[in-house]
Structure formats: C-alpha cells, structure tokens
Amino acid sequence: ITYAVTNFLPLSGRDVISVNPQTGEIHLTGALDFEEVNVYNFRIEARDRGTPPLSGHCKVVLEVLDVND
C-alpha cells in the first residue's frame, strides 16, 4: 500500500505537512502558527498494488491551538 496526501486547504499546508508514502505517518515539516492558519484540511489516499489497483481515502482535520491563550 502506498499513501499520498491531496486536497490541501489552505494550499500552504503543502509546505508544513507531509505523509510518509510507505507507512502513511503524518509529519510536520515546518512550524505551525495559530495566527496565520488555525485549521488545515487535507485528504490521505491509500492505494494498493493489485490489478486493478484499489484505493481508499480519509479526510484529516488538523486544528492548531493558540499556546498563548
């Protein structure tokens, strides 16, 4: 199974969120700032290597909390 991340809202999520294509683990690749973006929405797709290949997806909502409040 391979994993891919798609449909970032906002698009700036591509710069701070990544998904390991072999394990599906979600990693931050940059700092999150509540004042800039407080919610990221994206979709993760899992696809097998069958013939024909099958896929499934899920929606992930990442809510950023303001540490100052």
Backbone as XML, in Angstrom:
<?xml version="1.0"?>
<chain id="A" units="angstrom">
  <residue number="1" name="ILE">
    <atom name="N" x="0.856" y="-1.180" z="0.000"/>
    <atom name="CA" x="0.000" y="0.000" z="0.000"/>
    <atom name="C" x="0.894" y="1.234" z="0.000"/>
  </residue>
  <residue number="2" name="THR">
    <atom name="N" x="0.517" y="2.213" z="-0.809"/>
    <atom name="CA" x="1.216" y="3.493" z="-0.816"/>
    <atom name="C" x="0.229" y="4.579" z="-0.417"/>
  </residue>
  <residue number="3" name="TYR">
    <atom name="N" x="0.753" y="5.624" z="0.193"/>
    <atom name="CA" x="-0.064" y="6.716" z="0.712"/>
    <atom name="C" x="0.345" y="8.027" z="0.055"/>
  </residue>
  <residue number="4" name="ALA">
    <atom name="N" x="-0.646" y="8.875" z="-0.185"/>
    <atom name="CA" x="-0.392" y="10.200" z="-0.750"/>
    <atom name="C" x="-1.357" y="11.187" z="-0.107"/>
  </residue>
  <residue number="5" name="VAL">
    <atom name="N" x="-0.922" y="12.426" z="-0.002"/>
    <atom name="CA" x="-1.765" y="13.472" z="0.579"/>
    <atom name="C" x="-2.207" y="14.397" z="-0.548"/>
  </residue>
  <residue number="6" name="THR">
    <atom name="N" x="-3.486" y="14.769" z="-0.526"/>
    <atom name="CA" x="-4.059" y="15.609" z="-1.582"/>
    <atom name="C" x="-5.025" y="16.620" z="-0.975"/>
  </residue>
  <residue number="7" name="ASN">
    <atom name="N" x="-5.493" y="17.521" z="-1.803"/>
    <atom name="CA" x="-6.574" y="18.463" z="-1.476"/>
    <atom name="C" x="-6.309" y="19.283" z="-0.218"/>
  </residue>
  <residue number="8" name="PHE">
    <atom name="N" x="-5.177" y="19.944" z="-0.168"/>
    <atom name="CA" x="-4.874" y="20.802" z="0.980"/>
    <atom name="C" x="-5.749" y="22.046" z="0.987"/>
  </residue>
  <residue number="9" name="LEU">
    <atom name="N" x="-6.310" y="22.365" z="2.143"/>
    <atom name="CA" x="-6.995" y="23.634" z="2.375"/>
    <atom name="C" x="-6.491" y="24.175" z="3.697"/>
  </residue>
  <residue number="10" name="PRO">
    <atom name="N" x="-5.821" y="25.268" z="3.745"/>
    <atom name="CA" x="-5.353" y="26.094" z="2.633"/>
    <atom name="C" x="-4.167" y="25.425" z="1.927"/>
  </residue>
  <residue number="11" name="LEU">
    <atom name="N" x="-3.843" y="25.911" z="0.748"/>
    <atom name="CA" x="-2.761" y="25.336" z="-0.046"/>
    <atom name="C" x="-1.405" y="25.416" z="0.647"/>
  </residue>
  <residue number="12" name="SER">
    <atom name="N" x="-1.243" y="26.353" z="1.571"/>
    <atom name="CA" x="0.027" y="26.484" z="2.292"/>
    <atom name="C" x="0.325" y="25.251" z="3.149"/>
  </residue>
  <residue number="13" name="GLY">
    <atom name="N" x="-0.657" y="24.383" z="3.358"/>
    <atom name="CA" x="-0.439" y="23.153" z="4.113"/>
    <atom name="C" x="0.604" y="22.254" z="3.486"/>
  </residue>
  <residue number="14" name="ARG">
    <atom name="N" x="0.786" y="22.358" z="2.164"/>
    <atom name="CA" x="1.806" y="21.554" z="1.485"/>
    <atom name="C" x="3.205" y="21.855" z="1.997"/>
  </residue>
  <residue number="15" name="ASP">
    <atom name="N" x="3.400" y="23.063" z="2.520"/>
    <atom name="CA" x="4.717" y="23.464" z="2.991"/>
    <atom name="C" x="5.032" y="22.977" z="4.403"/>
  </residue>
  <residue number="16" name="VAL">
    <atom name="N" x="4.022" y="22.567" z="5.169"/>
    <atom name="CA" x="4.259" y="22.202" z="6.573"/>
    <atom name="C" x="3.805" y="20.794" z="6.943"/>
  </residue>
  <residue number="17" name="ILE">
    <atom name="N" x="3.138" y="20.083" z="6.029"/>
    <atom name="CA" x="2.627" y="18.745" z="6.334"/>
    <atom name="C" x="3.071" y="17.778" z="5.239"/>
  </residue>
  <residue number="18" name="SER">
    <atom name="N" x="3.558" y="16.608" z="5.657"/>
    <atom name="CA" x="3.905" y="15.569" z="4.686"/>
    <atom name="C" x="3.429" y="14.223" z="5.214"/>
  </residue>
  <residue number="19" name="VAL">
    <atom name="N" x="3.301" y="13.263" z="4.298"/>
    <atom name="CA" x="2.880" y="11.911" z="4.651"/>
    <atom name="C" x="3.913" y="10.937" z="4.093"/>
  </residue>
  <residue number="20" name="ASN">
    <atom name="N" x="4.364" y="10.025" z="4.941"/>
    <atom name="CA" x="5.299" y="9.001" z="4.506"/>
    <atom name="C" x="4.572" y="8.078" z="3.528"/>
  </residue>
  <residue number="21" name="PRO">
    <atom name="N" x="5.062" y="7.931" z="2.286"/>
    <atom name="CA" x="4.332" y="7.142" z="1.293"/>
    <atom name="C" x="4.276" y="5.646" z="1.600"/>
  </residue>
  <residue number="22" name="GLN">
    <atom name="N" x="5.202" y="5.128" z="2.430"/>
    <atom name="CA" x="5.184" y="3.705" z="2.764"/>
    <atom name="C" x="4.360" y="3.391" z="4.004"/>
  </residue>
  <residue number="23" name="THR">
    <atom name="N" x="4.353" y="4.290" z="4.995"/>
    <atom name="CA" x="3.679" y="3.982" z="6.257"/>
    <atom name="C" x="2.390" y="4.773" z="6.482"/>
  </residue>
  <residue number="24" name="GLY">
    <atom name="N" x="2.243" y="5.903" z="5.796"/>
    <atom name="CA" x="1.079" y="6.756" z="5.999"/>
    <atom name="C" x="1.210" y="7.683" z="7.195"/>
  </residue>
  <residue number="25" name="GLU">
    <atom name="N" x="2.374" y="7.691" z="7.864"/>
    <atom name="CA" x="2.569" y="8.579" z="9.016"/>
    <atom name="C" x="2.568" y="10.026" z="8.571"/>
  </residue>
  <residue number="26" name="ILE">
    <atom name="N" x="1.882" y="10.865" z="9.332"/>
    <atom name="CA" x="1.796" y="12.295" z="9.054"/>
    <atom name="C" x="2.892" y="13.004" z="9.851"/>
  </residue>
  <residue number="27" name="HIS">
    <atom name="N" x="3.663" y="13.869" z="9.175"/>
    <atom name="CA" x="4.753" y="14.596" z="9.804"/>
    <atom name="C" x="4.628" y="16.081" z="9.519"/>
  </residue>
  <residue number="28" name="LEU">
    <atom name="N" x="5.048" y="16.882" z="10.476"/>
    <atom name="CA" x="5.166" y="18.322" z="10.250"/>
    <atom name="C" x="6.550" y="18.604" z="9.712"/>
  </residue>
  <residue number="29" name="THR">
    <atom name="N" x="6.619" y="19.420" z="8.661"/>
    <atom name="CA" x="7.901" y="19.777" z="8.068"/>
    <atom name="C" x="8.229" y="21.245" z="8.312"/>
  </residue>
  <residue number="30" name="GLY">
    <atom name="N" x="7.367" y="21.934" z="9.042"/>
    <atom name="CA" x="7.574" y="23.339" z="9.363"/>
    <atom name="C" x="6.771" y="23.707" z="10.590"/>
  </residue>
  <residue number="31" name="ALA">
    <atom name="N" x="6.948" y="24.931" z="11.038"/>
    <atom name="CA" x="6.245" y="25.405" z="12.232"/>
    <atom name="C" x="4.815" y="25.805" z="11.888"/>
  </residue>
  <residue number="32" name="LEU">
    <atom name="N" x="3.903" y="25.540" z="12.813"/>
    <atom name="CA" x="2.512" y="25.952" z="12.674"/>
    <atom name="C" x="2.295" y="27.220" z="13.495"/>
  </residue>
  <residue number="33" name="ASP">
    <atom name="N" x="1.527" y="28.148" z="12.958"/>
    <atom name="CA" x="1.252" y="29.404" z="13.646"/>
    <atom name="C" x="-0.253" y="29.641" z="13.659"/>
  </residue>
  <residue number="34" name="PHE">
    <atom name="N" x="-0.838" y="29.652" z="14.848"/>
    <atom name="CA" x="-2.280" y="29.840" z="15.004"/>
    <atom name="C" x="-2.750" y="31.132" z="14.355"/>
  </residue>
  <residue number="35" name="GLU">
    <atom name="N" x="-1.941" y="32.194" z="14.447"/>
    <atom name="CA" x="-2.351" y="33.480" z="13.891"/>
    <atom name="C" x="-2.411" y="33.463" z="12.365"/>
  </residue>
  <residue number="36" name="GLU">
    <atom name="N" x="-1.624" y="32.601" z="11.722"/>
    <atom name="CA" x="-1.648" y="32.505" z="10.258"/>
    <atom name="C" x="-2.757" y="31.573" z="9.778"/>
  </residue>
  <residue number="37" name="VAL">
    <atom name="N" x="-2.780" y="30.343" z="10.287"/>
    <atom name="CA" x="-3.788" y="29.345" z="9.903"/>
    <atom name="C" x="-4.133" y="28.557" z="11.160"/>
  </residue>
  <residue number="38" name="ASN">
    <atom name="N" x="-5.431" y="28.455" z="11.477"/>
    <atom name="CA" x="-5.800" y="27.698" z="12.677"/>
    <atom name="C" x="-6.391" y="26.325" z="12.378"/>
  </residue>
  <residue number="39" name="VAL">
    <atom name="N" x="-6.704" y="26.032" z="11.102"/>
    <atom name="CA" x="-7.211" y="24.707" z="10.726"/>
    <atom name="C" x="-6.674" y="24.335" z="9.345"/>
  </residue>
  <residue number="40" name="TYR">
    <atom name="N" x="-6.133" y="23.110" z="9.247"/>
    <atom name="CA" x="-5.712" y="22.548" z="7.966"/>
    <atom name="C" x="-6.621" y="21.368" z="7.659"/>
  </residue>
  <residue number="41" name="ASN">
    <atom name="N" x="-7.115" y="21.290" z="6.445"/>
    <atom name="CA" x="-7.907" y="20.159" z="5.972"/>
    <atom name="C" x="-7.152" y="19.530" z="4.812"/>
  </residue>
  <residue number="42" name="PHE">
    <atom name="N" x="-7.034" y="18.209" z="4.837"/>
    <atom name="CA" x="-6.428" y="17.517" z="3.710"/>
    <atom name="C" x="-6.945" y="16.095" z="3.659"/>
  </residue>
  <residue number="43" name="ARG">
    <atom name="N" x="-6.666" y="15.431" z="2.564"/>
    <atom name="CA" x="-7.150" y="14.083" z="2.333"/>
    <atom name="C" x="-5.952" y="13.169" z="2.132"/>
  </residue>
  <residue number="44" name="ILE">
    <atom name="N" x="-6.011" y="11.982" z="2.717"/>
    <atom name="CA" x="-4.971" y="10.973" z="2.518"/>
    <atom name="C" x="-5.577" y="9.828" z="1.724"/>
  </residue>
  <residue number="45" name="GLU">
    <atom name="N" x="-4.882" y="9.458" z="0.665"/>
    <atom name="CA" x="-5.337" y="8.350" z="-0.184"/>
    <atom name="C" x="-4.396" y="7.170" z="-0.005"/>
  </residue>
  <residue number="46" name="ALA">
    <atom name="N" x="-4.953" y="5.983" z="0.181"/>
    <atom name="CA" x="-4.191" y="4.739" z="0.260"/>
    <atom name="C" x="-4.521" y="3.922" z="-0.983"/>
  </residue>
  <residue number="47" name="ARG">
    <atom name="N" x="-3.480" y="3.431" z="-1.658"/>
    <atom name="CA" x="-3.674" y="2.682" z="-2.901"/>
    <atom name="C" x="-2.839" y="1.403" z="-2.840"/>
  </residue>
  <residue number="48" name="ASP">
    <atom name="N" x="-3.465" y="0.278" z="-3.209"/>
    <atom name="CA" x="-2.716" y="-0.981" z="-3.231"/>
    <atom name="C" x="-2.099" y="-1.202" z="-4.608"/>
  </residue>
  <residue number="49" name="ARG">
    <atom name="N" x="-1.350" y="-2.292" z="-4.727"/>
    <atom name="CA" x="-0.663" y="-2.582" z="-5.991"/>
    <atom name="C" x="-1.326" y="-3.731" z="-6.734"/>
  </residue>
  <residue number="50" name="GLY">
    <atom name="N" x="-2.609" y="-3.933" z="-6.489"/>
    <atom name="CA" x="-3.337" y="-5.013" z="-7.146"/>
    <atom name="C" x="-3.635" y="-4.700" z="-8.598"/>
  </residue>
  <residue number="51" name="THR">
    <atom name="N" x="-4.280" y="-5.658" z="-9.261"/>
    <atom name="CA" x="-4.698" y="-5.482" z="-10.652"/>
    <atom name="C" x="-6.190" y="-5.738" z="-10.714"/>
  </residue>
  <residue number="52" name="PRO">
    <atom name="N" x="-7.011" y="-4.727" z="-10.844"/>
    <atom name="CA" x="-6.690" y="-3.303" z="-10.885"/>
    <atom name="C" x="-6.403" y="-2.785" z="-9.468"/>
  </residue>
  <residue number="53" name="PRO">
    <atom name="N" x="-5.641" y="-1.692" z="-9.375"/>
    <atom name="CA" x="-5.354" y="-1.140" z="-8.050"/>
    <atom name="C" x="-6.615" y="-0.561" z="-7.398"/>
  </residue>
  <residue number="54" name="LEU">
    <atom name="N" x="-6.767" y="-0.806" z="-6.114"/>
    <atom name="CA" x="-7.895" y="-0.271" z="-5.351"/>
    <atom name="C" x="-7.380" y="0.849" z="-4.454"/>
  </residue>
  <residue number="55" name="SER">
    <atom name="N" x="-8.261" y="1.800" z="-4.152"/>
    <atom name="CA" x="-7.841" y="2.904" z="-3.298"/>
    <atom name="C" x="-8.953" y="3.285" z="-2.338"/>
  </residue>
  <residue number="56" name="GLY">
    <atom name="N" x="-8.561" y="3.939" z="-1.280"/>
    <atom name="CA" x="-9.489" y="4.485" z="-0.297"/>
    <atom name="C" x="-8.915" y="5.795" z="0.197"/>
  </residue>
  <residue number="57" name="HIS">
    <atom name="N" x="-9.747" y="6.599" z="0.821"/>
    <atom name="CA" x="-9.254" y="7.885" z="1.295"/>
    <atom name="C" x="-9.938" y="8.258" z="2.603"/>
  </residue>
  <residue number="58" name="CYS">
    <atom name="N" x="-9.324" y="9.181" z="3.311"/>
    <atom name="CA" x="-9.919" y="9.722" z="4.526"/>
    <atom name="C" x="-9.594" y="11.207" z="4.603"/>
  </residue>
  <residue number="59" name="LYS">
    <atom name="N" x="-10.431" y="11.931" z="5.281"/>
    <atom name="CA" x="-10.238" y="13.365" z="5.490"/>
    <atom name="C" x="-9.579" y="13.559" z="6.846"/>
  </residue>
  <residue number="60" name="VAL">
    <atom name="N" x="-8.570" y="14.442" z="6.887"/>
    <atom name="CA" x="-7.875" y="14.763" z="8.130"/>
    <atom name="C" x="-8.070" y="16.250" z="8.397"/>
  </residue>
  <residue number="61" name="VAL">
    <atom name="N" x="-8.470" y="16.576" z="9.616"/>
    <atom name="CA" x="-8.603" y="17.966" z="10.040"/>
    <atom name="C" x="-7.608" y="18.183" z="11.168"/>
  </residue>
  <residue number="62" name="LEU">
    <atom name="N" x="-6.661" y="19.091" z="10.930"/>
    <atom name="CA" x="-5.632" y="19.414" z="11.907"/>
    <atom name="C" x="-5.931" y="20.792" z="12.468"/>
  </residue>
  <residue number="63" name="GLU">
    <atom name="N" x="-6.307" y="20.831" z="13.742"/>
    <atom name="CA" x="-6.643" y="22.100" z="14.397"/>
    <atom name="C" x="-5.433" y="22.581" z="15.189"/>
  </residue>
  <residue number="64" name="VAL">
    <atom name="N" x="-5.007" y="23.806" z="14.922"/>
    <atom name="CA" x="-3.864" y="24.411" z="15.603"/>
    <atom name="C" x="-4.394" y="25.209" z="16.797"/>
  </residue>
  <residue number="65" name="LEU">
    <atom name="N" x="-3.858" y="24.931" z="17.973"/>
    <atom name="CA" x="-4.276" y="25.649" z="19.174"/>
    <atom name="C" x="-3.319" y="26.803" z="19.454"/>
  </residue>
  <residue number="66" name="ASP">
    <atom name="N" x="-3.837" y="27.873" z="19.992"/>
    <atom name="CA" x="-3.034" y="29.040" z="20.348"/>
    <atom name="C" x="-2.449" y="28.810" z="21.736"/>
  </residue>
  <residue number="67" name="VAL">
    <atom name="N" x="-1.141" y="28.644" z="21.800"/>
    <atom name="CA" x="-0.498" y="28.349" z="23.097"/>
    <atom name="C" x="-0.501" y="29.544" z="24.033"/>
  </residue>
  <residue number="68" name="ASN">
    <atom name="N" x="-0.756" y="30.739" z="23.530"/>
    <atom name="CA" x="-0.759" y="31.933" z="24.374"/>
    <atom name="C" x="-2.068" y="32.117" z="25.123"/>
  </residue>
  <residue number="69" name="ASP">
    <atom name="N" x="-3.141" y="31.448" z="24.705"/>
    <atom name="CA" x="-4.453" y="31.598" z="25.340"/>
    <atom name="C" x="-4.690" y="30.530" z="26.397"/>
  </residue>
</chain>
